Amino acid sequence: MQGFLRRNHGVLRRHAAILLPQQTSELARWVWHLHMLDDDKVKQGIAEDIAGLLAGLDLSGRDLIVSNENLLGRMPQADGRDPYPHAPALLHLWCEALRALPQPLRPTLLLTTRGTQDWAVSIHAHLARKPSAVRLAEDRDSFVARLAAHGTDTTLTTLARALPDLDIRLHDMADLATAPHGLAQPFMTFLPLSAAEQASLQPVGHENRAPAPEVTDRLVALNRSDLGDKALADAKRALLREASLADRECAR
């Protein structure tokens, strides 16, 4: 989805300001700190950062698209019933900031979903590949069983209860895979693109795909080793490069 927004920024920016991970990296760091501290001062920092981001945008007659999965919370680590326990508080801060604009915006939360098992396997793979911050040594079956036991149902139920006025729209990734614009198809429903603009949009393939299961197993084995942080990060990068080259060879 973010690749689509980047590639088609020239067309989409006529109708919406777009904030992607590059523009929201500092805010994502605040969100990480919230998981570590759960402190009102951190929430205040997040609120101020959101206000600062919005103040720097020209929103006259335009919508706003914010796309950064880390803004809902850190990647789930199967350590509680709710994989995104801070999502309601974080979205509340966004809703407050959008309402405070000179021309208030009504937020819509677009979430792409997948089957609980596939989602949990993907989370395990992405955590295993992280070069730093997380050193996941747990095997896939154990991790997936714990994470999939609750899935995202708790988060969605809590969000609906805490923010009853928030427009939440769920889109299954399997359905979007066959849509004309892939994962970005939901944007077509509320951006007023002309037929010519829609025809000019360039498709983007799947980005940031999780490593294959056998590669993930090797990443977990590296995490269990006694390698230091730098050596571990280097070994992971080498393994992922090797896997990427092998995938390209098989695709020929």
C-alpha positions in Angstrom: 0.0 0.0 0.0 2.7 2.5 0.9 4.6 1.6 -2.3 1.5 2.5 -4.2 1.1 5.8 -2.4 4.8 6.7 -3.0 4.7 5.8 -6.7 1.5 7.7 -7.4 2.2 10.6 -5.1 2.1 13.0 -8.1 -1.5 12.2 -8.9 -2.8 11.6 -5.4 -1.3 14.7 -3.8 -3.8 16.8 -5.8 -6.5 15.4 -3.6 -4.7 14.5 -0.3 -1.7 15.2 1.7 0.2 12.0 2.4 2.2 11.0 5.5 4.2 7.8 5.2 6.7 6.2 7.5 9.5 8.5 6.4 7.5 11.6 7.6 6.2 9.9 10.7 9.3 8.1 12.0 9.7 10.4 15.0 6.0 9.9 16.0 6.5 6.1 15.7 9.4 6.4 18.2 7.1 8.1 20.6 4.6 5.2 20.2 7.4 2.8 21.0 8.1 4.7 24.2 4.4 4.5 25.1 4.7 0.7 25.1 7.7 0.9 27.4 6.4 3.6 29.8 2.6 4.1 29.3 3.1 7.6 30.7 0.9 10.7 30.3 4.0 12.7 29.4 4.6 10.3 26.5 1.0 10.8 25.4 1.5 14.5 25.6 4.6 14.2 23.4 2.6 12.2 20.8 -0.2 14.8 20.8 2.3 17.6 20.3 4.1 15.7 17.5 0.7 15.0 15.7 -0.2 18.7 16.0 3.2 19.7 14.6 2.9 17.3 11.6 -0.6 18.6 10.8 0.5 22.3 11.1 3.1 21.7 8.4 0.6 20.5 5.9 -1.5 22.4 3.3 -4.9 20.8 3.8 -6.9 23.4 2.0 -9.6 21.5 0.1 -7.6 18.2 0.5 -8.0 15.0 2.4 -5.2 13.5 4.5 -3.8 10.0 4.2 -1.6 8.7 7.0 -0.1 5.2 6.4 2.3 3.8 9.0 1.4 0.5 10.8 3.7 1.4 13.7 1.4 4.3 14.7 -1.1 1.8 16.1 1.6 0.3 18.3 4.6 -1.8 18.2 4.5 -5.1 16.2 2.6 -7.6 18.4 4.8 -10.0 20.4 2.2 -12.4 21.8 2.6 -11.0 25.3 -1.0 -10.2 26.2 -4.6 -10.6 25.1 -4.7 -7.5 23.1 -2.0 -7.3 20.4 -2.5 -3.5 20.1 -3.3 -2.3 23.6 -2.6 1.3 23.0 -4.4 1.7 19.7 -7.6 3.3 21.2 -5.6 6.0 23.1 -3.4 6.7 20.0 -6.4 7.0 17.7 -8.1 9.2 20.2 -5.2 11.6 20.0 -5.4 11.6 16.2 -9.2 12.3 16.3 -8.7 15.2 18.7 -6.0 16.7 16.5 -8.1 16.4 13.4 -11.1 18.0 15.1 -8.9 20.9 16.2 -7.9 21.9 12.7 -9.2 25.2 11.2 -11.0 23.0 8.7 -11.7 19.9 10.8 -11.3 16.5 9.2 -13.5 13.4 10.0 -11.2 10.4 10.4 -11.7 7.0 8.7 -9.6 4.0 9.9 -8.8 1.6 7.0 -7.5 -1.7 8.2 -6.4 -4.5 5.9 -6.9 -7.9 7.5 -6.0 -11.5 6.8 -6.8 -14.9 8.4 -5.7 -15.1 12.0 -3.2 -17.9 11.4 -1.6 -16.3 8.4 -1.4 -13.0 10.3 0.4 -14.6 13.2 2.8 -16.5 11.0 3.7 -13.2 9.2 4.2 -11.4 12.5 6.6 -14.1 13.7 8.6 -13.9 10.4 8.9 -10.1 10.5 10.0 -10.1 14.2 12.5 -12.9 13.5 14.1 -10.8 10.7 14.4 -7.5 12.7 18.1 -6.6 12.8 17.9 -5.0 16.3 15.5 -4.1 19.1 13.9 -7.5 19.1 15.7 -10.8 19.3 13.0 -13.4 18.7 14.2 -16.9 19.7 10.8 -18.5 20.0 9.8 -21.2 17.5 7.0 -20.5 15.0 4.4 -23.0 16.3 4.6 -21.8 19.9 4.5 -18.1 19.1 1.7 -18.4 16.5 -0.4 -20.5 18.9 -0.2 -17.8 21.6 -0.8 -14.9 19.2 -3.5 -16.5 17.2 -5.4 -17.4 20.3 -6.7 -13.9 20.6 -6.0 -12.4 17.1 -7.1 -8.9 16.5 -10.7 -9.3 17.7 -9.9 -7.8 21.1 -8.4 -4.7 19.5 -11.4 -4.2 17.2 -13.9 -4.7 20.0 -12.0 -2.2 22.2 -11.7 0.3 19.4 -15.4 0.2 18.6 -16.3 0.6 22.3 -13.8 3.4 23.0 -14.3 5.4 19.8 -18.0 4.8 18.8 -17.9 7.7 16.3 -14.8 6.5 14.5 -15.5 5.1 11.0 -13.7 1.8 10.9 -13.5 -0.1 7.6 -12.0 -3.6 7.3 -10.7 -5.0 4.0 -9.6 -8.5 3.6 -6.2 -8.7 1.9 -7.3 -11.8 -0.1 -10.1 -9.8 -1.7 -7.9 -6.8 -2.4 -5.3 -8.9 -4.1 -7.6 -9.1 -7.2 -8.8 -5.5 -7.1 -7.5 -3.2 -9.9 -5.3 -1.2 -7.5 -4.5 -4.0 -5.0 -4.2 -3.1 -1.3 -4.7 0.6 -2.2 -8.2 0.0 -3.7 -10.0 1.4 -0.7 -8.6 4.8 -1.3 -10.4 4.9 -4.6 -13.7 5.0 -2.8 -13.2 8.3 -1.1 -10.6 10.2 -3.2 -12.4 12.2 -6.0 -10.1 10.9 -8.8 -11.2 11.5 -12.3 -11.3 8.6 -14.8 -8.1 9.9 -16.4 -6.4 10.1 -13.0 -7.4 6.6 -12.1 -6.2 5.3 -15.5 -2.8 7.0 -14.9 -2.2 5.2 -11.6 0.8 2.8 -11.7 0.4 -0.6 -10.0 2.9 -1.8 -7.4 3.8 -5.4 -6.5 3.8 -6.8 -3.0 6.4 -5.1 -0.9 8.1 -6.1 2.4 7.0 -9.7 2.0 7.7 -11.9 5.0 10.6 -14.4 4.6 9.8 -18.0 3.6 9.4 -20.4 6.6 12.7 -22.1 6.0 14.5 -18.7 6.0 12.6 -17.6 9.2 13.8 -20.8 10.9 17.4 -19.9 10.1 16.8 -16.3 11.4 15.4 -17.7 14.7 18.5 -19.9 14.9 20.7 -16.8 14.5 18.7 -15.1 17.2 19.4 -18.0 19.6 23.2 -17.8 18.9 25.7 -16.0 21.0 26.5 -13.5 18.3 26.8 -9.9 19.4 24.3 -7.3 18.1 26.4 -6.1 15.1 27.4 -9.5 14.1 23.8 -10.7 14.4 22.5 -7.9 12.3 25.2 -8.5 9.6 24.4 -12.2 9.5 20.7 -11.6 9.1 21.3 -9.1 6.3 23.5 -11.6 4.5 20.9 -14.4 4.9 18.1 -12.2 3.6 20.2 -11.1 0.6 21.0 -14.8 -0.1 17.3 -15.7 0.1 16.3 -12.7 -2.1 18.8 -13.8 -4.8 17.5 -17.4 -4.7 13.9 -16.2 -5.1 14.9 -14.1 -8.2 16.7 -17.1 -9.7 13.6 -19.3 -9.2 11.4 -16.7 -10.8 13.4 -16.7 -14.1 
